[in-house]
Amino acid sequence: MEVEERLNEVRARIRKASVNGGRDVDAVTLVAVSKTFDANAIRPAIAAGQRVFGENRVQEAQGKWPALREETPGLELHLIGPLQSNKTAEAVALFDVIETIDREKIARAVAAEMHRQSRQPRLYVQVNTGLEPQKAGIVPDDVKAFVAFCCDELGLSVEGLMCIPPVDENPGPHFALLAKLAKEAGVERLSMGMSGDYEIAVAFGASSVRVGSAIFGTR
Ligand SMILES: *Cc1c(COP(=O)(O)O)cnc(C)c1O
């Protein structure tokens, strides 16, 4: 199957899950995760009208997106992988949305860089809903205070929360927890759901889903 066909299939499934969940047909933004795929593999998705993309490495994204952006205005790029503080300047310069604000140090570095560059990427706080030691993110109990810290101390506006549930668990409870935490923290949007579970995420209120392999193929 071609990228365009797979993309249309994912779009149709998102619309169906939205309607089944009593949500607007266009309530959910599809973030096409293009990590590991080169510009030539990404172009068919852009040609098929996809405008929002996710990458997990700053350096890899720098290598392909400036050229793609020049070809097609209006692309929106999300950072969905961990951000190291020595990459903060590049990340703030390149990305429209940073979904992985996962600790105080990074929040401070991003705030300082946004000020320096007069650039305002939209921000999400990553939440470690499964309390996994190897995974980045704010633990659920600290989310409300962390969002308040970002807002009150750093002057940042947090648009949403993001999570990656443990691979071996039913994702539903994790999505439900993220929705509850967002409500408690007064945050609007939820980035949750990947190729294996995006329809479930939509049912639990995802405002965006991050889908890679179902569009571009296996990595
Ligand atoms: C790779 C990745 C995705 C997409 O995963 P697929 O299973 O290929 O859809 C989504 N979110 C994050 C954070 C990722 O790193």
The ligand as a Gaussian input file, in Angstrom:
#p B3LYP/6-31G(d) Opt

LIG

0 1
 C        7.471000       6.845000      17.300000
 C        6.489000       7.546000      18.146000
 C        5.117000       7.563000      17.811000
 C        4.544000       6.832000      16.604000
 O        4.612000       5.454000      16.844000
 P        3.902000       4.417000      15.822000
 O        3.662000       3.230000      16.658000
 O        4.858000       4.199000      14.719000
 O        2.644000       5.048000      15.365000
 C        4.263000       8.287000      18.617000
 N        4.706000       8.947000      19.710000
 C        6.001000       8.957000      20.067000
 C        6.408000       9.711000      21.265000
 C        6.937000       8.265000      19.308000
 O        8.224000       8.273000      19.680000

